[in-house]
């Protein structure tokens, strides 16, 4: 599998940087909005690109095991974000 490993440092700094200035409920809300966005992105990337590109059945099975875990985290973040 020859997938490039994306650098998330700049993106993380861009998205999480503004959180440093927030406090209390404003911080919690912004953090959850970011968590939903990130977990949605990770889930899509995993399902659409990473798993289909896996050549080894063992690697594919391991990657597939992450889908329900990330889905649960995503749904939890969505629930808390209401």
C-alpha positions as CSV (number, residue, x, y, z in Angstrom):
1,X,0.0,0.0,0.0
2,X,1.6,3.2,-1.1
3,X,-0.5,5.9,0.4
4,X,1.1,9.2,1.3
5,X,1.0,10.0,5.0
6,X,-0.6,13.5,5.3
7,X,1.0,16.1,7.5
8,X,-1.6,17.3,9.9
9,X,0.6,19.6,11.9
10,X,-0.4,22.8,10.0
11,X,-4.0,21.8,9.8
12,X,-4.2,20.9,13.5
13,X,-2.5,24.2,14.5
14,X,-5.0,26.1,12.3
15,X,-8.0,24.3,13.7
16,X,-6.9,24.0,17.3
17,X,-5.1,27.3,17.7
18,X,-8.2,29.4,18.2
19,X,-9.3,27.0,21.0
20,X,-6.4,28.3,23.2
21,X,-8.3,31.6,23.6
22,X,-11.6,30.1,24.6
23,X,-12.8,29.2,28.1
24,X,-15.7,27.2,29.5
25,X,-18.7,26.5,27.4
26,X,-17.3,28.3,24.3
27,X,-14.2,26.0,24.5
28,X,-16.3,22.9,24.9
29,X,-18.5,23.8,21.9
30,X,-15.6,24.6,19.6
31,X,-13.7,21.5,20.7
32,X,-16.7,19.3,19.9
33,X,-17.3,20.9,16.6
34,X,-13.7,20.2,15.8
35,X,-13.9,16.6,17.0
36,X,-17.0,15.9,14.8
37,X,-15.2,17.4,11.8
38,X,-12.0,15.4,12.4
39,X,-13.6,12.1,13.1
40,X,-15.9,12.5,10.0
41,X,-12.8,13.2,7.9
42,X,-10.9,10.2,9.4
43,X,-13.8,7.9,8.8
44,X,-14.2,8.9,5.2
45,X,-10.5,8.6,4.5
46,X,-10.4,5.2,6.1
47,X,-13.5,3.9,4.2
48,X,-12.8,5.5,0.9
49,X,-9.1,5.3,0.5
50,X,-7.1,3.4,3.1
51,X,-9.1,0.2,3.4
52,X,-9.6,-0.2,-0.4
53,X,-5.9,0.3,-0.9
54,X,-4.9,-2.4,1.6
55,X,-3.3,-5.3,-0.2
56,X,-3.0,-7.7,2.7
57,X,-6.2,-9.3,4.1
58,X,-4.7,-9.0,7.6
59,X,-4.0,-5.3,7.3
60,X,-7.5,-4.8,5.7
61,X,-9.1,-6.6,8.6
62,X,-7.2,-4.5,11.2
63,X,-8.1,-1.3,9.4
64,X,-11.8,-2.4,9.2
65,X,-11.7,-2.9,13.0
66,X,-11.2,0.9,13.4
67,X,-14.4,1.8,11.6
68,X,-16.8,1.0,14.4
69,X,-14.5,2.6,17.0
70,X,-14.2,5.8,15.1
71,X,-17.9,5.7,14.3
72,X,-18.7,5.4,18.0
73,X,-16.4,8.4,18.8
74,X,-18.1,10.4,16.1
75,X,-21.6,9.7,17.3
76,X,-20.6,10.5,20.9
77,X,-19.1,13.8,19.8
78,X,-22.3,14.6,17.8
79,X,-24.4,13.7,20.8
80,X,-22.4,15.9,23.1
81,X,-22.5,18.7,20.6
82,X,-26.3,19.1,20.8
